[in-house]
Amino acid sequence: MNMLVSRSPATSGGLRTGADYMDAIRADGRTVYYNGEIVRDVTRHPAFRGAIASVASLYDLAAHPGNRERMTYEVDASGRRALHCYRVPRSVEDLRAARGMSAVWAEATCGLMGRTPDHVAGFLSGFAAKPSLFAAGGEAYAGNVQRFFQFARDRHLYVSYAIVPPQIDRSKPAHQQSDPTLYAGVVAERDDGIVLKGAQQLATGAVLSDYVYVSCIHPLQPGDENHAFGVVIPMNAPGLKVYSRKSFAQAGDARDYPLSARFDETDALLVLDDVFVPWEHVFIHRNLDVCWNQWWKTPAHSYGNYQAQVRYATKLRFLLGLAKRVTEITGVGSMPPVRVQLGELAAHATVVELMIDAQETRATIDDEGVVWPAKSALYAVMSLQGELNSRMVDMLRELSGGSMIMLPPSLADFDHPDAARDLERYIASPGYPARDRVALLKMAWDLIGSEFAGRHQQYEKFYGGASFLVKQNMFRTYDFDAATSLVDRALAGVALPADRAAA
């Protein structure tokens, strides 16, 4: 997909550009710990600058006037425009427009950045679609949801989220942990807001974002009320500390790790050390029901995961493309067994793509005019995602054989004239110069064999949570009555033996 890129705010029609985004997060006072140090400017640090540059390029794609219709919509009669991801869909066409925008960003990142700005934008849109749910905790909270949604929409913000408590003792509820402030929770209430203390994870992309939504998606129990909250916090809020995992962007030369260098969005543990949140940024306050229902009785979870599957389908297509290229350079592409494997890979990629179509064609519109993607199709993909990803990665390994192992340490070896002569003679493929072959195979290795690849395997396996939880969502949404009624009708039509009929 060829998309135009804007580098100038003057031509963006008010949309955020990459430069605007980087200026906003550059040395803004956020507290990010990495390798025993506080990172003063995440836009320059080698652990994060590659991913930040990738996010900046996404904003440039969206801001270019030539991409206007594909990426944005008109908010009101004033002509203001916003990203398609920041909209409550009122028609299937609105839903498809969001998909089209997300597809552009997913293709720009090869489907390897799971928490680009359109992801949590989908959740915020879902919250904004059902303000009455938040009003159950107090009318003011519904207004807060709507106002922040508009604020984020109009500024094209990058919002991440941290909605899972740290893994300390999962056998006990939040309030029965050895210290009740281990899991993030409310420790004080003031006239002007609340104070939070504790930790929350897995804040993927938090280092790169403007704001973070902190809440809890795990079931909470009576007694856990202090942990039943939902708030938005600017990443530079006093007391908010970000502990990033190791960045794989520093694995080596970007030429040798072309995916790690650009697309490692990093995951983080957030520590809230008496973080003050003003009331206008509070969506949920000490309410167990609303904290749970925000995910399941609004379309938030559906919108966020609809976007995620657009991203995932793109990743599978990228993996399939790599597999095809690898078989071409190794000269095995015409072998029947190889074609069978490529056919299976193509089948898996196609099924995911068409399940996104099904979410649209089977979408429902509720009494308030809000469109919901078909949940059965949504959760079907989520239920299979972990197994499917592992299967496809293993098939790429089989198709590659030893080709990805017997590679020079770096493309820099081609810079030495003696080494270049030998490499060009002994590692070349028909129609593929040795340098091109090595570059392709190093990219494939970065996808399936590097540390970055290992994280992606774990990420996709537990993307929606533990597999039994995801499959329970499938159980709840599937129309089992339609299936069992077939059995009942078949049984009713069975002719009974004469002696049993007489009895």
C-alpha distance (Angstrom), angle and dihedral (degrees) to the residues before:
residue distance angle dihedral
M1 . . .
N2 3.81 . .
M3 3.79 111.4 .
L4 3.79 129.4 175.8
V5 3.79 121.1 -119.3
S6 3.79 128.3 -144.1
R7 3.79 121.7 -150.3
S8 3.78 97.0 171.5
P9 3.81 125.6 75.9
A10 3.81 87.6 -155.2
T11 3.80 91.5 67.6
S12 3.79 97.1 41.7
G13 3.80 98.4 84.4
G14 3.79 91.5 -127.7
L15 3.79 95.4 -48.0
R16 3.76 119.5 133.4
T17 3.79 114.9 -97.7
G18 3.77 129.6 -157.2
A19 3.79 90.0 -101.8
D20 3.81 90.6 52.0
Y21 3.79 90.7 51.1
M22 3.80 94.7 48.5
D23 3.80 91.8 46.3
A24 3.81 89.6 53.0
I25 3.81 95.9 55.2
R26 3.81 98.8 32.0
A27 3.80 111.0 115.4
D28 3.81 90.5 -27.0
G29 3.79 94.3 153.0
R30 3.81 98.5 -97.3
T31 3.79 114.4 151.6
V32 3.80 110.8 -127.3
Y33 3.80 119.2 168.0
Y34 3.79 117.9 -154.7
N35 3.80 129.2 164.8
G36 3.78 92.6 -13.7
E37 3.79 95.2 -50.4
I38 3.79 137.7 93.7
V39 3.79 110.5 -115.5
R40 3.79 107.9 -132.8
D41 3.80 97.4 -170.5
V42 3.80 117.6 22.1
T43 3.82 91.8 -172.1
R44 3.81 90.3 66.8
H45 3.79 102.2 34.7
P46 3.84 112.4 106.3
A47 3.81 91.2 -133.1
F48 3.80 93.4 61.0
R49 3.80 111.4 15.6
G50 3.81 95.1 86.7
A51 3.80 93.7 55.5
I52 3.81 91.4 42.1
A53 3.80 90.1 52.7
S54 3.81 88.6 51.2
V55 3.81 91.7 52.3
A56 3.81 89.3 47.3
S57 3.80 89.2 54.4
L58 3.81 89.3 54.0
Y59 3.79 90.9 55.6
D60 3.80 89.3 48.9
L61 3.79 90.0 53.0
A62 3.78 91.1 52.1
A63 3.81 94.1 44.6
H64 3.79 98.4 53.5
P65 3.83 110.6 107.8
G66 3.79 90.4 -134.9
N67 3.81 90.2 62.4
R68 3.80 94.0 47.4
E69 3.80 100.1 116.9
R70 3.78 96.1 37.7
M71 3.79 94.8 51.1
T72 3.81 107.5 27.8
Y73 3.79 145.3 34.8
E74 3.80 134.6 -153.4
V75 3.79 109.9 -97.5
D76 3.80 97.7 -162.9
A77 3.79 144.5 -21.4
S78 3.80 91.1 -72.1
G79 3.79 89.0 75.2
R80 3.81 95.2 -115.9
R81 3.77 111.6 153.3
A82 3.79 132.5 -153.3
L83 3.78 136.7 -176.3
H84 3.81 114.3 -83.3
C85 3.81 89.6 -121.6
Y86 3.80 89.5 66.8
R87 3.78 97.5 65.7
V88 3.79 138.0 94.8
P89 3.83 101.6 -127.9
R90 3.79 114.5 -127.1
S91 3.79 95.5 176.9
V92 3.78 138.5 27.1
E93 3.80 86.3 -108.3
D94 3.82 88.8 61.3
L95 3.80 89.1 51.5
R96 3.79 91.9 49.9
A97 3.79 90.8 48.5
A98 3.81 89.4 57.4
R99 3.79 88.9 49.2
G100 3.79 91.2 51.2
M101 3.79 91.8 52.3
S102 3.80 93.0 46.6
A103 3.80 90.6 48.1
V104 3.80 90.4 57.9
W105 3.79 91.6 52.4
A106 3.81 92.6 42.8
E107 3.80 91.9 52.6
A108 3.80 90.4 49.1
T109 3.82 88.7 57.1
C110 3.84 97.7 35.1
G111 3.81 87.9 -117.0
L112 3.80 89.7 -71.1
M113 3.80 100.7 117.1
G114 3.78 107.2 75.0
R115 3.79 98.3 -178.1
T116 3.78 105.9 47.3
P117 3.84 114.3 152.7
D118 3.82 93.0 -88.8
H119 3.81 92.8 65.3
V120 3.79 103.0 68.9
A121 3.81 88.0 30.1
G122 3.81 84.0 69.2
F123 3.80 91.1 54.0
L124 3.80 91.7 48.5
S125 3.81 89.5 50.0
G126 3.80 89.1 51.6
F127 3.79 91.4 50.8
A128 3.81 91.0 48.3
A129 3.81 89.5 51.7
K130 3.82 91.3 63.9
P131 3.81 110.4 35.0
S132 3.80 89.9 154.7
L133 3.80 89.9 70.1
F134 3.80 90.9 59.6
A135 3.80 90.5 42.7
A136 3.81 86.9 66.5
G137 3.80 85.1 78.4
G138 3.81 92.6 44.9
E139 3.80 134.8 -46.4
A140 3.79 92.3 -106.4
Y141 3.81 91.4 65.3
A142 3.80 92.3 58.1
G143 3.79 89.1 53.7
N144 3.80 90.9 48.8
V145 3.80 91.0 53.9
Q146 3.79 92.8 50.3
R147 3.79 95.5 44.7
F148 3.79 94.9 48.5
F149 3.80 91.1 46.7
Q150 3.81 89.3 54.6
F151 3.80 91.2 44.2
A152 3.82 92.3 52.3
R153 3.81 92.5 41.7
D154 3.80 94.6 51.1
R155 3.81 92.5 47.9
H156 3.82 95.7 39.5
L157 3.79 89.9 -128.6
Y158 3.76 127.7 -169.7
V159 3.81 106.5 -128.7
S160 3.81 121.5 -178.4
Y161 3.80 127.2 -174.6
A162 3.80 141.6 -136.6
I163 3.80 109.3 -164.3
V164 3.82 106.1 148.9
P165 3.83 124.5 81.5
P166 3.81 117.7 -127.8
Q167 3.80 116.9 -89.0
I168 3.79 100.7 -106.0
D169 3.80 108.4 124.5
R170 3.79 112.0 -13.9
S171 3.82 90.6 178.3
K172 3.80 89.8 75.0
P173 3.81 131.8 56.0
A174 3.78 120.2 -110.8
H175 3.80 96.8 -95.6
Q176 3.82 92.8 50.3
Q177 3.80 96.5 56.5
S178 3.81 115.7 120.0
D179 3.80 86.6 -97.8
P180 3.82 116.9 24.7
T181 3.81 89.9 -143.9
L182 3.82 95.2 59.9
Y183 3.80 90.6 93.2
A184 3.79 113.8 52.6
G185 3.77 110.7 -91.5
V186 3.77 147.5 145.7
V187 3.80 112.7 -78.6
A188 3.80 100.0 167.8
E189 3.78 140.3 18.7
R190 3.79 121.2 -151.5
D191 3.78 135.8 -179.8
D192 3.80 89.5 -103.8
G193 3.81 100.8 38.5
I194 3.79 147.4 -51.5
V195 3.80 135.6 -68.1
L196 3.81 121.8 -133.1
K197 3.78 130.6 -158.7
G198 3.80 132.4 178.4
A199 3.79 136.5 46.6
Q200 3.78 138.6 -68.6
Q201 3.80 134.9 -178.7
L202 3.16 166.4 -152.3
A203 3.77 91.7 59.0
T204 3.78 99.2 171.5
G205 3.79 110.4 -171.9
A206 3.81 93.4 6.3
V207 3.79 92.3 128.0
L208 3.81 88.3 57.4
S209 3.80 98.9 43.7
D210 3.81 138.0 92.0
Y211 3.82 97.2 -140.6
V212 3.78 137.3 8.8
Y213 3.80 127.5 -145.1
V214 3.81 109.1 -141.6
S215 3.79 119.6 -164.3
C216 3.81 139.3 113.7
I217 3.80 128.2 -92.2
H218 3.81 93.8 179.4
P219 3.81 118.1 94.7
L220 3.79 111.4 -93.2
Q221 3.80 126.4 -154.2
P222 3.80 134.5 -142.2
G223 3.78 104.7 -75.2
D224 3.82 91.7 39.6
E225 3.81 94.0 88.2
N226 3.81 93.6 120.4
H227 3.80 88.0 60.5
A228 3.82 94.4 48.2
F229 3.77 99.1 92.3
G230 3.80 140.7 114.3
V231 3.80 122.4 -155.3
V232 3.80 140.8 158.6
I233 3.79 116.1 -133.2
P234 3.82 129.2 -173.9
M235 3.79 109.9 -121.0
N236 3.80 91.0 -121.1
A237 3.81 94.6 54.3
P238 3.82 112.5 138.0
G239 3.79 110.6 -100.8
L240 3.81 95.4 21.3
K241 3.80 108.7 122.4
V242 3.80 124.2 -173.3
Y243 3.80 121.3 -154.7
S244 3.79 108.9 -169.4
R245 3.76 123.6 -159.9
K246 3.79 117.6 -122.2
S247 3.78 111.1 -61.7
F248 3.79 115.3 -127.4
A249 3.79 90.3 -158.0
Q250 3.79 86.7 89.1
A251 3.81 94.7 56.7
G252 3.80 91.4 112.8
D253 3.77 143.5 -70.8
A254 3.81 110.5 -2.8
R255 3.80 88.6 -128.5
D256 3.80 89.4 61.8
Y257 3.81 95.8 41.2
P258 3.80 102.0 32.5
L259 3.82 95.2 160.8
S260 3.81 99.0 41.5
A261 3.79 90.8 48.6
R262 3.80 94.7 55.8
F263 3.78 109.6 24.3
D264 3.81 109.7 37.7
E265 3.81 99.7 118.2
T266 3.84 92.0 178.5
D267 3.79 127.7 -140.0
A268 3.77 124.1 -119.2
L269 3.77 147.4 -164.8
L270 3.79 112.2 -131.2
V271 3.79 118.9 -148.2
L272 3.79 115.8 -163.5
D273 3.78 107.6 -157.8
D274 3.81 102.3 -172.0
V275 3.80 92.9 -43.3
F276 3.79 112.8 -173.5
V277 3.83 116.5 -139.3
P278 3.82 118.5 -170.9
W279 3.80 116.0 -131.2
E280 3.82 92.2 -110.0
H281 3.82 89.0 65.3
V282 3.81 94.5 50.0
F283 3.82 116.5 100.0
I284 3.82 98.1 167.9
H285 3.79 129.3 21.5
R286 3.81 122.9 -171.0
N287 3.81 94.3 -35.5
L288 3.81 117.8 133.5
D289 3.80 95.8 -170.9
V290 3.79 96.9 49.6
C291 3.80 92.0 43.7
W292 3.81 89.7 57.3
N293 3.79 97.9 36.8
Q294 3.80 94.5 52.4
W295 3.80 87.8 77.4
W296 3.79 100.9 40.0
K297 3.81 107.7 27.8
T298 3.78 96.0 46.7
P299 3.81 123.9 55.9
A300 3.82 89.9 -114.9
H301 3.80 96.0 107.4
S302 3.80 90.4 44.7
Y303 3.81 95.1 49.5
G304 3.79 94.2 45.6
N305 3.78 93.1 49.2
Y306 3.80 93.3 42.1
Q307 3.80 86.0 60.9
A308 3.80 89.9 44.3
Q309 3.78 91.7 55.9
V310 3.80 91.9 50.3
R311 3.79 85.3 55.4
Y312 3.81 92.3 45.3
A313 3.80 93.6 49.5
T314 3.80 88.4 53.4
K315 3.79 91.2 50.4
L316 3.81 91.3 52.2
R317 3.79 90.5 49.5
F318 3.80 89.1 51.2
L319 3.81 90.9 49.5
L320 3.79 90.0 49.1
G321 3.80 90.9 50.0
L322 3.79 90.9 51.4
A323 3.80 90.8 49.6
K324 3.81 90.7 51.9
R325 3.80 92.6 49.3
V326 3.81 92.5 46.8
T327 3.81 91.3 54.1
E328 3.80 89.5 49.6
I329 3.80 95.7 52.5
T330 3.80 92.8 44.5
G331 3.80 91.3 49.5
V332 3.81 97.0 -123.9
G333 3.79 99.1 106.2
S334 3.80 95.0 104.7
M335 3.82 95.6 51.9
P336 3.84 112.5 110.2
P337 3.84 95.4 -130.7
V338 3.80 89.9 51.9
R339 3.78 91.5 49.3
V340 3.79 89.1 51.6
Q341 3.80 90.7 54.8
L342 3.79 92.5 46.2
G343 3.78 88.3 49.5
E344 3.80 90.8 53.7
L345 3.80 91.3 48.8
A346 3.79 89.4 50.5
A347 3.81 90.5 49.6
H348 3.81 92.3 53.6
A349 3.81 92.5 47.7
T350 3.80 91.2 47.7
V351 3.81 94.0 50.1
V352 3.81 91.6 55.6
E353 3.81 91.5 46.7
L354 3.80 92.2 50.4
M355 3.79 92.8 46.2
I356 3.80 87.0 61.0
D357 3.81 87.3 52.7
A358 3.81 87.7 51.6
Q359 3.80 91.2 53.3
E360 3.80 86.5 59.4
T361 3.80 101.5 39.7
R362 3.82 91.5 45.9
A363 3.80 94.7 39.8
T364 3.79 117.1 132.8
I365 3.80 131.1 -142.8
D366 3.79 114.7 -143.2
D367 3.80 129.7 -146.4
E368 3.80 91.0 -85.4
G369 3.80 93.0 54.0
V370 3.80 94.8 -106.3
V371 3.81 118.1 143.3
W372 3.82 118.2 -132.9
P373 3.83 120.9 -166.4
A374 3.81 111.0 -123.3
K375 3.80 104.6 -84.7
S376 3.80 96.2 -154.7
A377 3.81 91.0 59.4
L378 3.80 91.6 42.2
Y379 3.79 95.5 52.5
A380 3.79 93.4 40.4
V381 3.80 90.2 65.7
M382 3.80 92.5 42.5
S383 3.82 90.1 51.2
L384 3.80 92.1 53.8
Q385 3.80 99.4 35.4
G386 3.80 99.0 94.4
E387 3.80 95.1 47.8
L388 3.78 93.6 40.1
N389 3.79 94.3 51.8
S390 3.81 92.7 49.1
R391 3.80 91.1 49.0
M392 3.79 94.0 50.9
V393 3.81 93.8 46.3
D394 3.81 90.4 50.2
M395 3.79 90.2 50.9
L396 3.80 91.1 52.6
R397 3.80 87.9 51.2
E398 3.81 90.4 52.5
L399 3.78 92.6 47.7
S400 3.80 91.7 49.2
G401 3.79 96.5 48.9
G402 3.79 111.1 173.4
S403 3.78 94.3 -23.8
M404 3.81 93.6 98.7
I405 3.80 92.9 47.3
M406 3.79 100.0 51.5
L407 3.78 96.5 62.5
P408 3.80 132.1 123.1
P409 3.81 113.3 -99.5
S410 3.77 91.9 -110.1
L411 3.77 143.9 1.7
A412 3.79 83.2 -118.2
D413 3.82 86.5 79.6
F414 3.79 87.0 76.1
D415 3.80 88.3 63.3
H416 3.82 90.0 69.9
P417 3.82 108.8 79.9
D418 3.83 96.2 -144.0
A419 3.80 93.5 46.7
A420 3.79 91.7 44.4
R421 3.82 91.5 55.9
D422 3.80 92.6 52.8
L423 3.79 94.9 42.2
E424 3.79 93.2 48.3
R425 3.80 89.3 51.7
Y426 3.80 101.3 43.8
I427 3.81 105.7 28.9
A428 3.77 100.2 42.1
S429 3.81 124.8 111.6
P430 3.80 128.5 -152.3
G431 3.78 105.5 -81.6
Y432 3.81 92.7 3.8
P433 3.81 121.5 89.9
A434 3.78 113.1 -136.4
R435 3.81 93.4 -110.0
D436 3.82 91.4 54.2
R437 3.79 91.6 47.1
V438 3.80 92.8 51.0
A439 3.82 92.1 46.0
L440 3.81 91.7 52.3
L441 3.79 94.5 46.4
K442 3.79 92.0 47.3
M443 3.80 88.7 53.5
A444 3.80 89.6 50.5
W445 3.80 90.2 49.1
D446 3.78 90.5 50.5
L447 3.81 88.4 55.3
I448 3.80 98.3 47.8
G449 3.81 110.5 13.3
S450 3.80 111.8 33.2
E451 3.81 128.8 83.9
F452 3.79 86.9 -99.4
A453 3.81 87.8 56.0
G454 3.79 92.5 49.6
R455 3.78 91.3 52.9
H456 3.81 89.8 50.2
Q457 3.79 91.2 52.5
Q458 3.80 90.7 53.2
Y459 3.80 91.4 42.1
E460 3.81 94.6 54.2
K461 3.80 92.5 42.1
F462 3.80 92.2 57.2
Y463 3.78 98.4 24.6
G464 3.79 95.1 125.6
G465 3.80 95.1 27.3
A466 3.80 129.8 -89.8
S467 3.80 111.4 -11.2
F468 3.81 93.5 -116.6
L469 3.82 90.1 57.4
V470 3.79 93.4 49.0
K471 3.79 91.7 47.8
Q472 3.79 90.4 50.4
N473 3.81 86.8 59.5
M474 3.80 87.3 54.0
F475 3.80 89.7 49.2
R476 3.80 91.8 52.0
T477 3.80 95.1 49.3
Y478 3.81 103.0 39.1
D479 3.81 116.9 100.6
F480 3.80 98.3 -122.1
D481 3.81 90.9 166.8
A482 3.80 89.8 67.1
A483 3.80 89.3 53.0
T484 3.80 98.2 44.3
S485 3.80 92.5 45.3
L486 3.80 87.8 62.1
V487 3.79 88.5 56.3
D488 3.81 91.9 47.1
R489 3.80 92.5 50.6
A490 3.78 91.2 47.4
L491 3.80 91.1 51.3
A492 3.80 91.4 47.3
G493 3.77 90.1 54.8
V494 3.80 95.8 51.5
A495 3.84 111.3 111.4
L496 3.81 109.3 -125.7
P497 3.83 120.6 -137.2
A498 3.80 111.8 -95.9
D499 3.80 95.7 -112.2
R500 3.81 92.2 52.0
A501 3.80 91.8 45.5
A502 3.82 90.2 52.4
A503 3.75 91.4 50.0
